[in-house]
Amino acid sequence: MTSLESESPSGPPGSVKVVSFTLFGQRFQAMTAGPHHDFNDAVSIVVTCDDQAELDRYWSALLKGGGQTQACGWLIDRFGLRWQIVPAVFDEMMRDTNRVRSKRVTDAMLTMIKLDIAALEKAYRG
């Protein structure tokens, strides 16, 4: 972690902290930016999971310490960052050219908080 040593709109020297981290091989950078830059729904991180156990693990870890569930596989972690935890197969089901199948998946997803892979696959198969 580094800090900005100059005065900025976000605070006095040393108050703005910048950190770099890597998630799934992708480099990210985050910073404290003062009270006038809250997280909102415009920025989120999507995590694709190979199976229900992996999905459940991320879901639980991100809610730990004060996170909040949202609809359709979305959650807000304890820092206020938005995440969507989805099965890897979800994208394939949603892109299916058979609109009846993809609509069934969408309709099922809209009833869920945490996504249930077996229920989504059942809806997909009809």
KOLDOKE-244650 format. One record per residue (C-alpha): residue in three letters; x, y, z. Coordinates in steps of 0.2 Angstrom, whole numbers, plus 5000, padded with zeros to 4 digits. Layout:
% KOLDOKE-244650
Ala | X | Y | Z
...
END
This chain:
% KOLDOKE-244650
Met | 5000 | 5000 | 5000
Thr | 5006 | 5017 | 4996
Ser | 4999 | 5034 | 5001
Leu | 4998 | 5051 | 4991
Glu | 5010 | 5063 | 4998
Ser | 5001 | 5078 | 4990
Glu | 4985 | 5088 | 4995
Ser | 4971 | 5081 | 4984
Pro | 4952 | 5084 | 4984
Ser | 4951 | 5067 | 4993
Gly | 4961 | 5073 | 5008
Pro | 4977 | 5080 | 5015
Pro | 4994 | 5072 | 5012
Gly | 4995 | 5054 | 5018
Ser | 4976 | 5052 | 5020
Val | 4973 | 5044 | 5003
Lys | 4979 | 5026 | 5002
Val | 4982 | 5016 | 4986
Val | 4983 | 4997 | 4985
Ser | 4986 | 4985 | 4971
Phe | 4979 | 4967 | 4972
Thr | 4976 | 4953 | 4960
Leu | 4960 | 4942 | 4958
Phe | 4960 | 4927 | 4947
Gly | 4975 | 4934 | 4938
Gln | 4968 | 4951 | 4935
Arg | 4977 | 4966 | 4943
Phe | 4966 | 4979 | 4951
Gln | 4970 | 4995 | 4960
Ala | 4959 | 5003 | 4973
Met | 4960 | 5019 | 4983
Thr | 4952 | 5028 | 4998
Ala | 4944 | 5043 | 4990
Gly | 4936 | 5052 | 5004
Pro | 4918 | 5053 | 5009
His | 4912 | 5060 | 4992
His | 4915 | 5044 | 4982
Asp | 4905 | 5030 | 4989
Phe | 4903 | 5014 | 4980
Asn | 4887 | 5012 | 4970
Asp | 4879 | 5000 | 4957
Ala | 4889 | 5007 | 4943
Val | 4904 | 4996 | 4947
Ser | 4904 | 4978 | 4952
Ile | 4915 | 4963 | 4951
Val | 4907 | 4947 | 4943
Val | 4915 | 4930 | 4949
Thr | 4911 | 4915 | 4939
Cys | 4911 | 4898 | 4948
Asp | 4913 | 4880 | 4942
Asp | 4901 | 4872 | 4954
Gln | 4889 | 4876 | 4969
Ala | 4902 | 4873 | 4982
Glu | 4913 | 4886 | 4975
Leu | 4899 | 4898 | 4973
Asp | 4894 | 4895 | 4991
Arg | 4911 | 4898 | 4997
Tyr | 4913 | 4915 | 4988
Trp | 4895 | 4920 | 4993
Ser | 4899 | 4916 | 5012
Ala | 4916 | 4924 | 5012
Leu | 4910 | 4940 | 5004
Leu | 4895 | 4942 | 5016
Lys | 4906 | 4939 | 5031
Gly | 4908 | 4953 | 5043
Gly | 4893 | 4963 | 5038
Gly | 4889 | 4960 | 5019
Gln | 4871 | 4961 | 5012
Thr | 4862 | 4950 | 5000
Gln | 4854 | 4957 | 4985
Ala | 4843 | 4949 | 4971
Cys | 4849 | 4938 | 4957
Gly | 4866 | 4933 | 4964
Trp | 4872 | 4950 | 4969
Leu | 4878 | 4955 | 4986
Ile | 4887 | 4970 | 4994
Asp | 4902 | 4966 | 5004
Arg | 4906 | 4974 | 5021
Phe | 4915 | 4988 | 5012
Gly | 4901 | 4992 | 5001
Leu | 4908 | 4985 | 4985
Arg | 4895 | 4976 | 4974
Trp | 4898 | 4958 | 4968
Gln | 4888 | 4945 | 4957
Ile | 4893 | 4927 | 4961
Val | 4887 | 4917 | 4946
Pro | 4890 | 4899 | 4939
Ala | 4901 | 4898 | 4924
Val | 4887 | 4889 | 4915
Phe | 4875 | 4903 | 4917
Asp | 4883 | 4914 | 4903
Glu | 4881 | 4899 | 4891
Met | 4863 | 4896 | 4896
Met | 4859 | 4915 | 4894
Arg | 4866 | 4916 | 4877
Asp | 4857 | 4901 | 4870
Thr | 4848 | 4905 | 4854
Asn | 4833 | 4895 | 4860
Arg | 4824 | 4910 | 4868
Val | 4812 | 4899 | 4877
Arg | 4826 | 4890 | 4887
Ser | 4835 | 4907 | 4890
Lys | 4819 | 4915 | 4896
Arg | 4816 | 4900 | 4908
Val | 4833 | 4903 | 4915
Thr | 4831 | 4922 | 4917
Asp | 4814 | 4919 | 4926
Ala | 4822 | 4906 | 4938
Met | 4836 | 4918 | 4942
Leu | 4824 | 4932 | 4945
Thr | 4817 | 4922 | 4960
Met | 4834 | 4919 | 4968
Ile | 4845 | 4928 | 4980
Lys | 4860 | 4917 | 4979
Leu | 4860 | 4907 | 4963
Asp | 4856 | 4889 | 4963
Ile | 4865 | 4880 | 4949
Ala | 4854 | 4864 | 4950
Ala | 4838 | 4875 | 4949
Leu | 4845 | 4885 | 4935
Glu | 4850 | 4869 | 4925
Lys | 4832 | 4862 | 4929
Ala | 4824 | 4878 | 4922
Tyr | 4836 | 4877 | 4907
Arg | 4831 | 4859 | 4903
Gly | 4812 | 4863 | 4905
END
